[in-house]
Amino acid sequence: MAFNSRGQILTIRVGPSPTNPGEDAQTLLLIDPETLRVRAEKDLPPSPTSGSGVSFAGGGYFYMDNLRRVLGSGLNA
């Protein structure tokens, strides 16, 4: 979880894909800190797997750079 310069919450949701039924997806969410409503969302590219059934259960790791880009774990949103 992170916060942008406006205090909005950024986080990654992992679960069923809203656009591809039957598939799991990772989605970057921008959440209003007062209402907790999702203000924007962006599907992220699938994580590379090593064929060993790597799961997202350990958590998602990202950071925002000085240009306000979300980076980390192969992300570039």
Order of alpha helices (4+ residues) and beta strands (2+ residues): beta-beta-beta-beta-beta-beta-beta
